[in-house]
């Protein structure tokens, strides 16, 4: 999910095989809610910017244009 989550900017990437780190991170967010809130705002703004309807339509149109330009032998 690196196209969505930027570690320490709009979220945290933690290995599912490391539950101790996950628990420590959750406790850190609970202790400092301002950091959690800032990350949530950054994440929301990124989603709005990257995944809005007009951008998805443009990406779909570009994909169709790319596929339609392929020469079939």
N, C-alpha and C positions, 0 to 999 in steps of 0.2 A: 503494500500500500504506500510506497514512497511517493506516488503521484498525489496522494491525499494528505498523508501525515508527514509532517516535518518534525523530527524528534526535537523536543525541547522548545519548539515554537508554537505549534498548534495541537500538540499532543505528545505522548510518549510511546515509544516502541519498546516493549518488554517481551522477552522470550517467554512463551507459555511454559517452558521447562524451568522457570525461575519464580516460583510462587512467593518466595521470601522477598524478592525485590518488588514484586507486585504489591504485596502487603505494605512494605516500607513506603512505596510511592503513594499508595492510597492514604496512608497515615500522614504523609507529608502534605498532601492536598488538603486533608481535613485540618491540619494544623495551620496552613497558610492558604486560606480560601481566596485571597487576592490573586495568587499565582494561578490557581485553577480557573478563576473567572477570566483572567487575561488570556489564558490559552483557549478557553471556550469562545471568547469574542473573536480571537484571531482565526480559529477554526471556522466559525460561522461566516465571517467575512470572506474567507478563502472559498468556501463552498458556494456562496452567493456569486462570487466573481467567476469561478471556473465552471460551475454546473448550472448556469441559468438557462432558460428556455432558448433564447436566441443563439447562445453559443452552441447548445446541443443541436439545434437545427442546422447551423453553419457546419458543424463537424459532420453531421449526417450527409449534407449536400456534398461536402468535400469527399467523403468516402464513396458516394455514388459516382462522382466525377472520376475518381481514381480507378474504380472498378470498370467504368464504362470506357476508359481509355486503354485498357489492356487488350492487346491484339490476340485473338484466338486463332491458333493454327489448325 
